[in-house]
Amino acid sequence: MIKLTINGEEREYPKGCTYEEIVKEFQPAYNNQIAVVALNGKMRELFKKATRSGVLEFFTLQDAVGSKTYVRTAKMLVLKAVYDIAGAGFAQACRVEFTIGHGYYINTGEYTVTEELVEKIKKRMHELVEMKMPLIKKSFPVDDAMELFREKGMVDKEKLFKYRRSSFINLYEMEGYFDYYYGFMLPNAGYVKYFDLVLYEKGMMLLLPEKKNPCEILPTPKSKLLFNTMEDAKNWGRRVNISTVGELNNRICKGNINDTILVQEAEQERKIGEIAKEIVKRGNVKFVMIAGPSSSGKTTFSHRLSIQLRTQGMTPHPIGLDDYFVDREFTPKDENGDYNFECLEAIDIEQFNQDMCALLDGKTVQMPSFNFKTGKREYKGNTLTLGAEDILVIEGIHGLNGRMSHALPDESKYRIYISALTSLNIDEHNRIPTTDVRLLRRMVRDARTRGSSAKQTIHMWPSVRRGEEENIFPFQESADAMFNSALIYELAVLKQFAEPLLFGIEKDEPEYYEAKRLLKFLDYFLGVSSESLPNNSICREFVGGSCFHV
């Protein structure tokens, strides 16, 4: 027998019983499905056998780790259904590329998708759920795993495993269909009760619940601008032959990653130049409003856009909405008692509008700056007056919210949405969440510029994400232009800065689980030095060495 302490109570169980069997006893006390457990701080899938005594914790679909486990299992479910209905070739062509809202876009390559085919695949998914088709975890030597996926035409996984340091790879099988997933999985298809599959653009969209409502499927997202931006990024990655981590690692090993860095930086500069031309072409724009979620590179982008506007004969003046933060003691707090810097009320909206209207009227205005260390807004004698060719480049997370600039004429504003919309995948079925890239960016930057530990950044991140869902994402489709600040090489650069910070989080701290997940994620990448980055790169905003004041 083994002894497990669960919710403060010690119980005995037969050695070798599964965690799934133990969970069934406690499930009625939880509103949401228990998806994974942790024994003595180490995560365990439910089909694992309990062989040691210790403290057992439960994680439901409302927890981040549980929600991600549901998503991974749902992706394998849909690909297994494609395999059964349309054949191995069709399944091999499917690539889970990016998210639009809470939908996962599946590109089917050269294979044509119809409403009828989508319905057949969805029906097969429901059949597998009803059958509670098991997921079987199998460990393979790395060479054997590479051979298996080579035979099945999954070359992305073969490239990925080439750089694995471990001797064995854990694969999952569902009734003859094999796949690899980065992270934990549910025991069987019966756990994936809530999903939808719809025809979307030239592929399919797998719709899954959001974490806060794990039993509710939201409607198909209508985000044409975001979709086109993501598609453009994916197509660029294909043109330069870097769509996955394995391909990026190949490029690093060949010693020509510096060339790739310069090519992408040039591509971003070209797009910034096109946006500048469009702004000038409109003729009556005085306020360029740049918005996006945390760590999107808004500050660097605003400076680079300003330079491009200068080439068009304009005189731009970058302004950060962060400089209009209310003093720290007036900053609203969230339900946990933490400062909520992401909400609109953290900004002095009326002072901002008063200053902007005064500038529009030709008056001279003393511009503020915010001291993050003291938590106070300061005035250091910086004044501004707008002339005929002057234009304000304003960046901040609320730039697209009409309330932020309510007093300004609509025709005087040009709106730009910016985010790090990651186009790189781990492999064809394991995408890299945009939120992971932004979290790592923020972690590295805040440790360098604000003295924040990785633990503090991870602790704050759920609050940051809630603020983005409420205050930023609803406005993204109202933008006049969307700019993708993600750099295909940046995770290989961030790796060296982030890993020491993450290793500093102790095992008994709540943030340890997320730190361990991120460390495992970064282990896929070979490192790249930051020395070869241009000093105006968006990546410099986070790792340091920027020529701009960021």
N, C-alpha and C positions, 0 to 999 in steps of 0.2 A: 504493500500500500504506500501511497505518497500523501503528504499533507500539503494542502493549498490554502492560503489565506485569501479569501475573496470578500471584498467589501468589509474588511475588518474582522471577518469570522473564519475560523479555521475549520476545514473539512477534510475528510479522507476519501481517496478515490483509488480504484485498482490501477496499479502501474501498467501503462500501455493503453489505457483508454484514450480516445481522441478528445481534443479540446471541444470539438463540435458536440460531443455527448455531454460534456460538462456545461457548455453554454445553454443547452436546451433547458436545463434546470432553472436557469436564471433569466431566460429570455422574456417570460411574462412580465417581469418587473421593469422592462425597458420599452419605451415607446417606439424605438426603431431597431431594426435588425442589427444584432451584434455581428460584425464582419471579421474582426481579427482580435487576438488577445496578446498580452505581453506577460511573460514569465520572468520575474526578477529584472525587469527593464528591457528584455529582449523580445522583439516582436515574433509572433508565431501564427502561422496559418491554421485555420480551424481543423484541417484534416491531419495535422501533426499529432503524434501521440505524446501524451504527458508521461514523462519518465522521471521527473525531478520534483522535489518539494520546493515551495517558495510562495511568493506573492503573485497572484494572478490578477491582471487588469483587463477590462473589456473595452473595446472601441466599436462604436456603432457607425451607421452610415452618415450620421451627422458630424462625426469626427473626420478630420482631414484624411487620416490614413484609411479609415473605413470607406469614405467616399471614393478615394482613388482606387481602392481595391475593387469596388463595384464597377467603376469605369473600365478598368483593365479586363475584368471578366466579361463585361458586356461586349467589348471589342472582340475578344476571342469568340464569343457566341455568334456575332454577326459574320465573322470570317469563316467559322465552321459551317454556318448555314449557306454562305456563298459557295463554299467548297462542295457541299452536298447537292445544291441545286444547279449551279452553273459550271462546276468542274474545277480541277486543280489549276488549270491555266488562268481562269478568271480570278480565282482566289489569290494567285501569285501576283497578278497585276494590281490588286487593290492596295492602296496606300492610304493610311489614316493620316491626313496631312495637317489639319489645323482645326481650331474650334471657332464657331460663330455663335456667340451666346453660350448656350448649353448644348449645342449640337456639334457633332464630330463629323467633319466632311471627309468622305471616302472617295478618293480619285480612283476610277476604274481603268485608267490608261486608255488603250485603244479599244477596249470592250464597250459596247453600247448598252446603256441601261434604259429600261422602259418601266412604265408604271406596273405593268403585268409582272415583270421580273422582280421588282421590288416587293410586290405583294407576296410572291412565292417565297422569297427569302425571309420575309417577316413571318410568314406562316410557319416556315421551318424553324425559325427561332422560338416561336411559341411552343412548337412540338418538343423541342429540346428542353425547354423550361418545364413543361408538363412531365417529361420523362426524368427530370432531375439528372440529366446526363452528367456523370462525374468528370471532374478535371483531375487527371493523374499527373503528379509531379515526378519527373524522372531526372536523375543526375547522369550526365554523359561526360566522358573525357573531352577536353576542348577539341581535339582533332576529330573525334567521332561526331561531335555536334556540328562542326564545320562541314564535314562530309555529308551529314544528313541534310543540311540545308542547301548544300551545293546540288545534291540530287533533286531536291524539290524546287530548285530555281530561285531560292531566296538568297540572292547574292549579297544583299545588304547585311544580313546577319553573318554571313561568312566573313565579310570585311570587318565587321564589328568584333567578332570573336578573335580575330588575328591579334588584337592588342590587349586581350584579357590576360591579367597576371595570374589568375587562379587556374588550377589544373582541371577543374570540373565546371560544367555549366548546367544549371537547372532549367529543364524544358518542361512544357506542359502538353499533355495529350488529351484530346476530347474525341473519343471514338475514332481513332485512326488519323486525326488531324493534329499535327505537331506545330507548336509555336513557342516563341520566347517572349517573356514580358519582364520589364524592369519594375520589380515590386511584387507585392503579395497578390494572391488570387483567392477567390471563394471556392468552397469545396465542390460545388456542382452548379449547373445552369439554373436549377430551381430557385436559387437566391436572386436571380436577375428578373424580378417580377415587373419592373416598370421601365418601359422603353418604347420608342417608336422608330420606324425607319421610313423615310420618304425620299422621293426623287428630288434631287437638288442640283441645279445647273447641269453639268455633264456627268455627275456622279450620284452619290447617295449621301444622305445626312442621317446619322444615328443620333436620335434625341434622347437624352438621359436627364434624370432629375438633378436639380441643384442640391448642394449639401444641406441647406437649411430646410428644404422640403423634399426629403428623399422618396416620397411616395407620389410626387406630382410631376407630370410631364408638361413642360411649357410649349406653347405653339412654335411652329417653325420660325426661326429668326429671319427678319427682313433687314439685312445689312449689306446692301449691294456695294457700297463704297468700301467697307471692310473686306468683303470677299474679293473684290478686284485687287485691292492692295496686297492681300495675302497671296493670291494667284500670281501676281506680278513678282513677288519675292520668290515664290517656288520656282517659277520659270527661269528667273535669273540664276538660282542655284543650280538648276539643270544645265544651263548654258555653260557655266564654269565647272561643271562636273563635281559639285559639292552639295549633295542633298542630304547626306547622312554623316554621322560621326566617323564611321569607318572611312569614308571618302576624305573627310577633313584630316584624319590621322595619316592617311596615305600621302596627302599633299605635304604635311609637316615632315614626314619621313624623307620625302624626296628633296627636301631642303629649299623648296621654292614658295614657302608660305608668305614670304615678304612680298612677292609679286602679287599674290592673291589679296593681301591686305591693301596694297596700293590700288588695285583694280576696283575693289569694293568701295574704297574711300572716294575714288573718282566717280563711281556710279552714284554715290550719295550726293556728291557735289553737283553733278549734272542735274539731279532732281531738284535740289535746292535752288539752282539757277532757274529752272523752269517755273518754279513757284514764284520767284522774284519777278520774272517777266510777266506773269499773269497778274500779279498785284499792281504793277505799274500800268499795265494795259487797261485796267479798270478806271484809272484816272482820278477817282475821288476817294481813295482809301487813305485814311489818316491813322487808323488803329489796326494793326495786325495782331489778332488774338490767338495765341498759341496755347493749346491745352492738351493734357494727356495725363495718364496715371503716373504714380510715383516712379522715379528713376527711369524716365523715358528719354532723358537727354535733352530736356526742353531748353535748358540754359545754353548749352553749346549750340544747339540748333538755332536759337534766336540770334546768337552772335554770327554764325555762319550765314544765316539768311540776311543779316544786316550788311555783311560784306558784299553779298550778291546784289542787294538793293543799291549799294553805292556804285556798283558797276553800271547800274541802270540810271544813274544820275540823281538818286534820292539821297537824303541825309537821315539815316535811321538812328533811333535812340532806343536801345534795349532797356526794358523795365521788367522787373520781376514782381509778380503779385505777392511773393513771400515777403517783400519789403513792406507790405500793407497788413501784415499780421497784427492782430491786437496784442497788447502787452500780455505776457504769460499769465498774469493773475486773472485776466478776463477770458482766457481761452476756454471754450466749453470742454466738458469731460464726457466720456462715454459711460456705458452702463457699468463698466468695471472700475470707474474712477480714474481712468487714464486720460491724459490730454488728447483731445480729438483735433489734431491739426488738419485733418482732411475735410472737415465740414465747412460750408460756406460761411458760417458764423465766426469762424476763426479769422476771417478777413474783415477789415474795416471797409465795408462796401461803400458807405456814404462818403468817406474821406477820399477813396479812390475816384468815385464819380465826380466829386467836387473838383479834385485836381485835374482830371481829364477834361472836364468841361471848360475849366479856366484856360487850359492849354489850347483847346480848340478855339477859344475866343481871343487868342493871341496874348494872353497874360503870362507873366513870368511866375513860375511855381517852384517852391523849394521842395525837392524830392527826398523822400525818406529812405532809410536803409534799416534793416532789422538785424539786431545783434542776437544770434542764436544762443550765445553763451550766457548772456544776461537776461534774455527773454524780453528785451525792450526795443521799441522802435526809436531810432535815433535820427537827428538831422545834423548833417555835417557841412552845411553850406553849399550843397549841390543844387544848383538851380537850372531850370529848363524853360526855354521859350520856343514855340513852334513857328518856323517860317514856311514859305510856300512849298519848298521841296522837302520839308521835314516830315518824318513818319515815325510813329511809335510802334516798337516791336515788343509786345507785352506777353509774357509767358507765365503760366501758373495752371494748377489743376482745374480751376474754375473758369478758364478763359472762354469756353463755349456756352456757359450758362448765361442766359439772357439777363438774369438778375444781377450778375456781376457788373455788367456795363449798361444798366437799365436807362441811364440818362443820355447815352450817346446815340446819335442817329445811326440807324441800321446800315444805311448805304455807305457810311464811313468806315465800316468794319470788314475785315477779311479774316475768316476763321480757318485755323489749321489744327487738325487733330494729329498728335504724334504719339506713337507707342513703339515699344520694342517687340514687333510682331515676328517672333522667331520662325524662320523658314527651315531651319535645320532639324532633322529628325534623328533619333538614336538609330532607328532602322525603319523599315517600311510600315511597321505597325505600332511602334513606340515613339510618340511625338514628344517634343520638349515643350513643356508649358511655358508660355510667355511669362507667367507670374514667377517661375523659377529664375529666369534670367534677370528680371527686375529685382527680385529679392536679393540675389547675389550682387548685383550692381549696388544696391542700396547698402548692403552689409559692408562692402569694401569701401565705399565712399564715406559712410558715416563713421566707420572706425578711423579713417584718415582725417576727416575734417571736423567731426563733432564729438569725438571721443566716445562713441557708442560701441559697446561690445556686440558680438554676434548674438549673444543671448538676448540683449535688449531689442535688437532689430527683429529677431524672430518673434519675440513676445509681442511687439507692436504690430506685426504684419497682419494678423486677422482684422484688427481695427482699421488699418490702412486699406485693406481689401474691401471691407464693408463700405468705407467712405467712397471708394472708387465706384462700386456698384450703384451707390445712391447719387453721387454727384458728378461723375465723369462719363461713364459708359452710356447713359441715356442720351447724351448730347452728341455722340461721335458722328452720327449720320447727318447731322446738321452742318458739318464742316464744309467749307469750300474746297479744301484739299486735305489729303491724308498722307502723312509721311511716316515711313517705317524706319525707325532708328536702329533696328537690330543689325548686328554685324556678324557675318557668318563665322568669323574666327574668334569672337570675343570670349567665349567660354573657356577656350584654351589659354587665354591671357588671364582671365579672372581667377582661374584655378589656383595659380600660385599665391594670390593675395587672399583668397577665401579660405583655403584649407587650414592654414594656421589659426585663423579666427574660429573656425568650426571645431577644431580639435580642442579649443579652450573651454568648451561647454562640458560640464561634468555629467556623469551618468545619472546622478540622482536629481538632476534639474529637469523641469517639465519640457524644456526646449531641446533636450537631448535627442528625442526621437526624430525631430525634423533635421537636426544637425547631422545625425547619422545617415539619414536619407540623402541629404545633399552631398555628403562626402562620398557615398556610394555612387551617386550620379556623376560627380566630377571625376571619379576614377575611370570613366570611359574615355576621357580626353587625355591626349598628350599635351604637355605644356608648351606654351609659346611665350617668349620674352616680350615685355612691353617696350623694350628699347627701340624697336623698329616702327612703332606707331607714329604717325604724323602728329605733331603737337596740337593740331586742331581737330583731332578725331573725337567723336562722341565718347569713345571708350576712355579717353583721357579725363573726362569729367569724373570718372569713378576711380581710376587707378592712379591719377595724379600726372603732373607734367604738362597740363594744358597751357596753351598760350593765352587762353581766356581766363578771366576772373570767374571761376566756377566753384 
